[in-house]
Amino acid sequence: MEKIKAKVVEGKYLIPFIFITSLFFLWGIANDMTNPMVLAFKKVMPELSNFEAALVQLAFYGGYATMAIPAALFIRKFSYKAGILVGLGLYAIGALLFYPAAAYEKFGFFLASLYILTFGLAFLETTANPFILAMGNPESSTRRLNLAQSFNPLGSLFGMLIAQIYVMKLLKSDDITAQAYAALPSAEQAAIRTSDLDLISVPYIGLGVLVLTILVIMILVKIPKVHEHDEISIPKTFKLLINNKRYYEGVIAQTFYVGAQIMCWTFIFQYVENLNAGRAETAQLTATWYNMAAMISFLSGRWISNYLLKYIKPAKLMFYFAIGACIMTLGSIFIVGIGGLYCLVGISVFMSLMFPTIYGIALKDMGDEAKLGSAGLVMAIVGGALTPPLQGYICDIGGSGYADVKYFGYVPEVNISFALPLICFIVVAIYSYRSLKLHLIDN
């Protein structure tokens, strides 16, 4: 194996690299504080089906699809720093809107708040990813983005911890069965709902205040310009992107990858709920701890893969990881019990390098069109909006439980629903292979 010699981060870009990398941590908090909310809203509002509760992810990731292209056009006209400021502003507004949402106690208002919050995340991701790629030698751009993205799981772990300790653990709706809740007087049900919705809203409101603080600091920080390519017209940019097979196939692969990631990290809660149905009260599993184990696995895989990328071409390493993810997903489907849960946690090791590597391969050797190209790859995050409701629909096939129907005589609905992530990983494997054999990616 030949070591790739290009420096990952040059000295002149070190300070802005550190600052921009901190934004990856910031949106990681929102991403993974939100995943458990699918189950939280289902408990607080038992009238919601699994499909309806999963609309949390449709609202959250739908904002990326809506705002990615406007964000790209904005930073194209103004600057990377302006894009970051707008992104932080929208992030804060969406988070703070949880206060009126809790006051009105309407599920739709919470969805709207998440939708606006992710307008801000779309600006931040559309800005930060190509900015990191442009900070130095193109030969090391994919490794540089993998390094920056390594800090995203740290934010995710923090968000998960907040969700577990402050929300999931303290929900009053989780302390009683659905039957016992239904038997309570209406006034007592209303009091529990009000208390739990306030509980859900407080972390988001606190996050909004934090983001506003960072916005003020960002206004004062000087961000140097990276090397700019000659700007080409927007119609010509679109034409170049549409004709770039490696790029648009990358957008497709990214859509499927993000869908797989969000399904694995969202429905691990339902997977554990199903396992708990057959366990004694003293042997109940805590889903968030397994979700955090998955994130630690993801973070470990990110650092390991970043080291391996010194010696192995990104497309080749991603192909190996995609095959590994397929094997672990098959285990999570067909191994019914704690072994299947371990496989589900293990998937995260193999997911770890996929997002930034697809990003780096798809945008490789682009000039000014990388700004709009980045928007397409951020829009691909809509995969995280579309697939969780589909997985929720599979879980609803036999009823509101997670094992109402058994496939092959023993595989419950919630297990079989992970056939969707399996399909997604197969798509990533195909893109990796095509990048190696047809698109001739060297690094």
Secondary structure, 3 states (H helix, E strand, C coil): CCCCCCCCCCHHHHHHHHHHHHHHHHHHHHHHHHCCHHHHHHHHCCCCCHHHHCHHHHHHHHHHHHHHHHHHHHHHHCCHHHHHHHHHHHHHHHHHCHHHHHHHCCHHHHHHHHHHHHHHHHHHHHHHHHHHHHCCCHHHHHHHHHHHHCCHHHHHHHHHHHHHHHHHCCCHHHCCCHHHHHHCCHHHHHHHHHHHHHHHHHHHHHHHHHHHHHHHHHHHCCCCCCCCCCCCCHHHHHHHHHCCHHHHHHHHHHHHHHHHHHHHHHCHHHHHHHHHCCCCHHHCCCHHHHHHHHHHHHHHHHHHHHHHCCCCCHHHHHHHHHHHHHHHHHHHHHCCCHHHHHHHHHHHHHHCCHHHHHHHHHHCCCCCHHHHHHHHHHHHHHHHHHHHHHHHHHHCCCCCCCCCCEECCCEEHHHHCCHHHHHHHHHHHHHHHHHHHCCCCCC
